[in-house]
Amino acid sequence: MSALWTLAQREFRAFLRSPLGYAILAVYSLASGLFLITLLYLFRENLLRSAQQAAMPIPQAAGPSVQVSVVTPYLVDAASLLLFVVPFITMRAIAEERRSRALELLVSYPLKIWQVVGGKFLGALLFTLLLLAVNVLHLAILALVSTPDLLPLAGGLAGLFLFAVALLAIGLFISTLAMGQVEAAVLTLGLFLVLAMAGASVRPGASVWIALFINLSPLYHFVTLGQGLLAPSAIFYFLAVTALFLGLAIRGVGLIKWRG
């Protein structure tokens, strides 16, 4: 276990020493901040409109809530942003080591293959937690100046964590298939976009095959969690996807080692 943690720390420090790591953190922070500012501006406009309507003698519906108008859309936007960011986090995990022939040296150490994959995964997860800390900070500030529902907010953040973990596992597996980090990033991003479009194609009366394809989309399952509803089916989906693709990544690295 100590070897796994040592490798995870090495991977995490590699992100902090790389300009790419700081670029990812800067872009994610900027984009997340812009999403929040835009949602707050739209919420303010809706609130003013509701106040004007409330002054009329005609009964009006209740005004917008922070949870529905800001928190939930913000979390969904953050999840959508992760679809574009995670491929650049996982692209070098295995593919770059394989291209530079460093992977063969790594697996020749007294390390088990699952420790190599687990260390790479944990290192990427530690860096991803820095990104999610930005979302926690944004929502903490929002909670100080407004009144969102704290339990749904915490549930939405937990769902965002599960979403990110599943994406990292998928990206790590694809990195075992690619011969270079650019190829790994393109393949991972392409798969994520296909799955995102599948989740966006929800419509009533869809056939069984279309419904099955839609249920493969991580973003489709996250929408429920983003609302603060800890749906067991969504939680099981993300845990199953994480376990499946980590297992496939271990198998992939094992095949690379066997082929030499």
WOWO-V261197 format. One record per residue. RES is the residue in one small letter. OMEGA is omega in whole degrees, -180 to 180 (999 if undefined). NEAR is the number of other ideal C-beta (glycine too) atoms within 10 Angstrom. D_CENTER is the distance of its C-alpha to the mean C-alpha in Angstrom with 1 decimal. Layout:
# WOWO-V261197
RES_OMEGA_NEAR_D_CENTER + RES_OMEGA_NEAR_D_CENTER
This chain:
# WOWO-V261197
m_179_7_25.6 + s_178_7_26.7 + a_178_15_26.3 + l_-179_20_22.7 + w_178_14_22.0 + t_178_13_24.1 + l_178_22_22.1 + a_178_20_18.8 + q_178_14_20.6 + r_179_12_21.8 + e_-180_20_18.5 + f_179_20_17.2 + r_178_14_20.4 + a_176_14_20.2 + f_-177_20_17.2 + l_178_12_19.3 + r_-176_10_22.3 + s_174_13_20.8 + p_180_7_21.0 + l_179_15_17.8 + g_179_18_15.9 + y_177_12_17.6 + a_178_11_17.1 + i_-179_20_13.3 + l_-179_18_13.6 + a_-179_10_16.2 + v_-179_15_14.7 + y_-180_21_11.5 + s_-180_17_14.0 + l_-179_11_16.4 + a_179_17_14.4 + s_178_20_13.0 + g_178_13_16.6 + l_177_11_18.0 + f_-177_21_16.0 + l_180_21_17.3 + i_179_11_20.8 + t_-180_14_21.0 + l_178_19_20.2 + l_177_17_22.7 + y_179_10_25.2 + l_178_14_24.9 + f_178_19_25.2 + r_179_12_28.3 + e_179_11_29.8 + n_-180_13_29.4 + l_178_15_30.8 + l_179_11_33.8 + r_179_13_34.4 + s_179_14_34.4 + a_178_11_36.8 + q_180_10_39.1 + q_-180_13_39.1 + a_179_13_39.8 + a_180_7_42.9 + m_180_8_44.3 + p_-179_4_46.5 + i_180_6_44.5 + p_-179_7_42.0 + q_178_13_38.4 + a_179_8_35.1 + a_-179_7_33.2 + g_-178_15_31.3 + p_177_17_27.5 + s_180_16_25.5 + v_-177_20_22.9 + q_-175_18_20.6 + v_-172_14_20.8 + s_-175_18_21.3 + v_-171_22_18.9 + v_-178_27_16.5 + t_177_21_15.2 + p_179_17_15.0 + y_180_24_13.3 + l_178_27_10.4 + v_177_19_10.2 + d_178_19_10.6 + a_178_28_7.8 + a_178_23_5.4 + s_179_15_7.7 + l_179_17_7.7 + l_177_25_4.4 + l_-179_19_6.2 + f_-175_15_9.0 + v_-175_19_8.1 + v_178_27_6.7 + p_180_25_10.1 + f_175_19_12.0 + i_-175_26_10.8 + t_-170_27_11.7 + m_-176_26_14.6 + r_-172_24_17.2 + a_-180_27_16.5 + i_-173_28_19.2 + a_-178_26_20.3 + e_176_18_21.7 + e_180_22_23.4 + r_-179_23_24.8 + r_-178_17_26.1 + s_180_12_27.8 + r_179_8_29.2 + a_-179_11_27.8 + l_179_19_26.0 + e_178_14_29.4 + l_-178_10_30.6 + l_-177_18_27.6 + v_176_17_28.1 + s_175_9_31.9 + y_176_11_31.5 + p_178_6_32.1 + l_173_16_28.5 + k_-177_13_27.4 + i_-179_18_24.9 + w_177_15_22.4 + q_177_21_22.7 + v_-179_25_21.9 + v_179_27_18.7 + g_178_21_17.9 + g_177_23_18.6 + k_-178_27_16.5 + f_-179_26_13.5 + l_177_18_14.3 + g_177_23_15.0 + a_180_27_11.6 + l_178_20_10.1 + l_178_16_12.8 + f_179_21_11.9 + t_177_23_8.2 + l_174_13_10.1 + l_178_16_12.1 + l_-179_22_9.6 + l_176_19_8.8 + a_176_12_12.6 + v_179_17_13.1 + n_178_26_11.7 + v_180_15_13.9 + l_179_13_16.7 + h_-177_19_16.6 + l_176_22_16.8 + a_177_10_19.4 + i_178_11_21.5 + l_-179_19_21.3 + a_180_15_22.4 + l_-175_7_25.4 + v_180_8_26.7 + s_-176_14_26.1 + t_175_10_26.0 + p_176_19_22.7 + d_-171_16_22.6 + l_-179_12_21.3 + l_174_10_20.5 + p_178_20_18.4 + l_179_22_16.6 + a_177_14_16.0 + g_177_20_15.0 + g_177_30_12.4 + l_176_19_10.9 + a_177_14_11.2 + g_178_26_9.4 + l_176_23_6.4 + f_179_18_6.8 + l_178_21_7.5 + f_-179_26_4.7 + a_-180_26_2.8 + v_180_18_6.5 + a_178_24_7.2 + l_179_29_5.6 + l_179_25_7.4 + a_178_26_10.3 + i_-180_24_10.7 + g_179_28_10.7 + l_178_30_13.1 + f_-180_24_15.3 + i_178_29_15.6 + s_178_30_16.5 + t_-178_25_19.4 + l_-174_17_20.7 + a_179_20_20.9 + m_180_11_23.8 + g_-175_16_22.2 + q_177_22_19.1 + v_178_14_19.6 + e_180_16_20.0 + a_-180_28_16.9 + a_-179_22_14.8 + v_-180_15_16.7 + l_-179_18_16.4 + t_180_27_12.7 + l_178_19_12.3 + g_179_12_15.1 + l_180_15_13.8 + f_-180_23_10.5 + l_177_13_12.9 + v_180_12_15.3 + l_178_20_13.1 + a_179_18_12.1 + m_177_11_15.8 + a_179_19_16.7 + g_-179_18_15.0 + a_-177_12_16.8 + s_179_13_20.1 + v_176_14_20.7 + r_-179_9_24.4 + p_177_4_27.2 + g_180_6_29.4 + a_180_13_27.0 + s_-179_8_28.4 + v_-177_7_27.3 + w_177_8_25.8 + i_178_14_23.8 + a_178_12_22.6 + l_180_11_21.6 + f_179_17_19.7 + i_-177_18_17.9 + n_174_14_16.9 + l_-174_14_15.1 + s_175_21_12.5 + p_-178_24_9.1 + l_178_21_9.2 + y_180_20_12.8 + h_-178_25_12.2 + f_-176_27_9.7 + v_179_19_12.5 + t_179_17_14.8 + l_179_27_12.7 + g_176_26_12.0 + q_-180_19_15.8 + g_179_22_16.2 + l_-178_13_17.6 + l_-179_17_16.6 + a_-180_15_17.6 + p_-179_7_18.6 + s_179_9_17.8 + a_179_21_14.2 + i_179_16_13.9 + f_180_11_16.0 + y_-177_21_14.0 + f_178_22_10.8 + l_180_13_13.2 + a_178_11_15.3 + v_179_20_12.7 + t_-179_18_11.8 + a_-178_12_15.6 + l_-174_14_16.6 + f_172_22_14.7 + l_176_21_15.5 + g_178_14_19.0 + l_178_18_19.2 + a_177_29_18.1 + i_178_21_20.9 + r_-180_14_23.2 + g_179_21_22.5 + v_176_25_23.3 + g_177_16_26.3 + l_178_11_27.5 + i_179_18_27.2 + k_-179_15_29.3 + w_179_7_31.8 + r_179_7_32.3 + g_999_5_32.9
